[in-house]
């Protein structure tokens, strides 16, 4: 077992960085649309399926990492994610892409994603918020790196070969990261034994606190999922130039990643519930700005950046909140269940976009949903 926590940190973050390509989907989607006769919605559905399967697979990967450890789970994730990307290079119809990218690569993201969260909390137990923020920041901010990497590939290859190279690269990097990963030696003594304040998963889902947190999670992430997955298309629809729309991906990724770092540290200092309320308020204001004043470029950018900041904060806070509320015992399984709110939010994004046909309508609906989430957050008292 590796006893150097900083080598473990490097290993899991290396793997986490690799799956960040998921958030650079919009640059791939534009290239796919150009090379095929597929519509924007058909291509965007592949992203939402990947997000849904990503969340759904954490039910199984969370339990697996608790039982078999993070190294084994990362290897499975690398095979699924890298293999799905490689197979995507052979996709000739949207349905094939939904299977290879949406289901296989999406599942791979889920198996990789839970490992840093469950592993690092055990190595850095006194800095849960900060270390969780760092982990999810790498996931969110890594899309900046992959935007450039994918863009470079697309300049030299078609979409098919880009998927192939991306898949092989991703698999190798995840496997290299897995070599350094493991739980601390004292893990079994400290975390595998249920204490009086810990919950089993079945006990957790029966509580009102779980139901409230789950609903808040669902309401919180819908707009961020949409904005990050369709950033380039939203920018083009707002009459941005092709270059400006592409640069929007990096701006949002940086905002998203920075928010995850800062909100994680703030939750350690002030508590996750305080930060959660602030993120809801920021998201609501941003959604109203972009939904009503997006014709003014400055408000368009402020709104988009605000949504990305709120989204990053939510993905940093909810893992920490789950750990605090329900304990370290079986945390991987706990968060796997909690994370299904994220998956349902991704599925809801597909439905909302199909029914409304307008990003702006979705932003206004999401503002109302965010207000409901803010109200729910005021009913949860801080756990002492």
Buried (B, 14 or more C-beta within 10 A) or exposed (E): EBEEBEBBBBBBBBBBBBBBBBBBBBBBBBBBBEEBEBEBBBBBBBBBBBBBBBBBBBBBBBBBBBEEBBBBBBBBBBBBBBBBBBBBBEBEEBEBBBBBBBBBBBBBBBBBBBBBBBBBBBBBBEBBBBBBBBBBBBBBBBBBBBBBBBBEBBEEBEBBEBBBBBBBBBBEBBBBBBBBBBBBEEBEEEBEEBEEEBBBBEEBBEEEBBEBBBBBBBBBBBBBBBBBBBBBBBBBBBEBEEEBBBBBBBBBBBBBBBBBBBBBBBBBEEBBBBBBBBBBBBBBBBBBBBBBBBEEEEBBBBBBBBBBBBBBBBBBBBBBBBBBBBBBBBBBBBBBBBBBBBBBBBBBBBEBBEEEEEBBBBBBBBBEBBBEBBEBBEEBEEEE
